[in-house]
Amino acid sequence: MPQFEVQPHDQPSVFVRARTDLDAVRRHLTSGAAEVALAEAEAGSGWRAVAVDGDEWGRVRPRDRMRFRRD
C-alpha cells in the first residue's frame, strides 16, 4: 500500500498508509464526516494543500519508501 506524508499546520508530519492522498488525509483526521479538498500538487515538491470543511488544514504528499542506494 502506498505511503503518504501528512502535515497539519499545528502538528508535526506523520506517515500514513493509504490508497490515495485524499484517503490518507481522511485516515489521519479523527473527526468523522469532514469535507476534504485537495489543491493541485506543487511542482518539484509534490505537496498538495489540504482544506477541511473550507478551512486551510495542512498539506499532503506521496512518500516513496524505495530510495536509491549506492552499493
C-alpha positions as CSV (number, residue, x, y, z in Angstrom):
1,M,0.0,0.0,0.0
2,P,1.4,3.5,-0.9
3,Q,2.6,5.8,1.9
4,F,1.9,9.5,2.2
5,E,3.3,12.3,4.4
6,V,0.6,14.3,6.1
7,Q,1.5,17.6,7.7
8,P,-1.2,19.5,9.6
9,H,-0.4,23.2,10.3
10,D,-0.3,22.7,14.1
11,Q,1.4,19.3,14.3
12,P,4.5,17.5,13.1
13,S,4.2,15.5,9.9
14,V,3.3,11.8,10.0
15,F,3.4,8.9,7.6
16,V,0.1,7.3,6.7
17,R,-0.5,4.2,4.5
18,A,-3.5,4.7,2.2
19,R,-4.5,4.1,-1.4
20,T,-4.7,7.8,-2.3
21,D,-3.7,11.2,-0.8
22,L,-7.3,12.0,-0.1
23,D,-7.7,8.7,1.8
24,A,-4.5,9.4,3.7
25,V,-5.9,12.8,5.0
26,R,-9.2,11.2,5.9
27,R,-7.4,8.4,7.8
28,H,-5.4,11.0,9.7
29,L,-8.4,13.0,10.7
30,T,-10.0,11.9,14.0
31,S,-13.4,13.5,13.4
32,G,-16.0,11.8,11.3
33,A,-17.5,13.0,8.0
34,A,-15.4,16.1,7.2
35,E,-15.3,17.6,3.7
36,V,-11.7,17.3,2.4
37,A,-10.5,19.3,-0.6
38,L,-7.0,19.0,-2.2
39,A,-5.3,21.6,-4.3
40,E,-3.0,20.9,-7.3
41,A,0.4,19.5,-6.5
42,E,3.3,21.9,-6.2
43,A,5.9,21.4,-9.0
44,G,9.0,19.8,-7.7
45,S,7.9,19.0,-4.1
46,G,4.6,17.2,-4.7
47,W,3.0,18.9,-1.7
48,R,-0.8,19.4,-2.1
49,A,-2.6,22.0,0.1
50,V,-5.5,20.5,2.1
51,A,-8.7,22.2,3.2
52,V,-11.1,20.6,5.6
53,D,-14.6,22.0,5.7
54,G,-13.4,25.0,3.8
55,D,-10.6,26.0,6.2
56,E,-6.9,25.5,5.4
57,W,-5.7,22.5,7.4
58,G,-2.2,21.5,6.1
59,R,-0.7,19.6,3.3
60,V,0.0,16.1,2.0
61,R,2.4,14.4,-0.5
62,P,3.2,10.9,-1.6
63,R,6.2,9.4,0.1
64,D,8.4,6.9,-1.7
65,R,9.6,4.1,0.5
66,M,12.0,2.8,-2.0
67,R,15.1,5.0,-2.1
68,F,18.1,4.7,-4.4
69,R,21.0,3.1,-2.7
70,R,24.7,3.3,-3.7
71,D,26.3,0.0,-3.0
